């Protein structure tokens, strides 16, 4: 588990983990949005986003694979 991990190269390197099934992302609203586009090809991946975590590319995932915490 990575805790408070910065992703200086974005999420693209995670594409190399085809067995990745869950990813939790949390950020402040003022931070740059996470670009989820590179992860859309990971068919088993479910992404949980913090309540106000900015993210783009969510439209590339089926609704059940993006969970937004309240």
C-alpha positions in Angstrom: 0.0 0.0 0.0 1.3 3.5 -0.9 0.3 6.2 1.5 0.5 9.9 0.5 2.3 9.0 -2.7 3.0 11.7 -5.3 2.8 10.6 -8.9 5.3 12.9 -10.7 4.9 10.9 -13.9 1.1 10.6 -13.6 -0.8 7.3 -13.5 0.6 6.0 -16.8 3.2 3.7 -15.2 0.4 1.8 -13.4 -0.6 0.5 -16.8 2.2 -2.0 -16.5 0.4 -3.7 -13.6 -2.3 -5.7 -15.5 -3.3 -7.5 -12.3 -4.1 -4.2 -10.5 -7.7 -4.4 -9.3 -8.2 -1.5 -6.9 -6.8 2.0 -6.7 -7.8 4.7 -4.1 -7.0 8.3 -5.0 -7.4 11.3 -2.7 -6.4 14.9 -3.4 -7.5 18.4 -2.5 -9.8 20.2 -5.0 -7.1 22.8 -5.7 -4.6 20.1 -6.8 -4.2 19.2 -10.5 -6.7 16.5 -11.6 -5.7 12.9 -11.9 -5.8 11.8 -15.5 -7.4 8.3 -15.4 -7.2 7.9 -19.2 -4.0 5.6 -19.2 -5.8 3.2 -16.9 -8.9 2.7 -19.0 -7.5 -0.5 -20.5 -7.2 -2.3 -17.2 -10.5 -4.2 -17.3 -10.5 -5.4 -13.7 -9.6 -2.0 -12.1 -12.0 -0.2 -9.8 -11.0 3.3 -8.8 -12.2 5.0 -5.6 -11.9 8.7 -5.6 -12.1 10.9 -2.5 -15.1 13.2 -2.2 -13.6 16.2 -3.9 -10.7 14.6 -5.7 -10.4 16.1 -9.2 -10.1 13.5 -12.0 -10.4 13.4 -15.8 -11.1 10.4 -18.0 -13.8 9.0 -15.8 -16.1 8.8 -18.8 -13.8 6.0 -20.2 -14.8 3.6 -17.4 -18.1 1.9 -16.8 -19.9 3.7 -13.9 -19.5 0.7 -11.6 -15.7 0.9 -11.8 -15.5 4.5 -10.6 -16.6 5.0 -6.9 -16.8 8.5 -5.6 -16.8 8.7 -1.7 -19.2 11.0 -0.1 
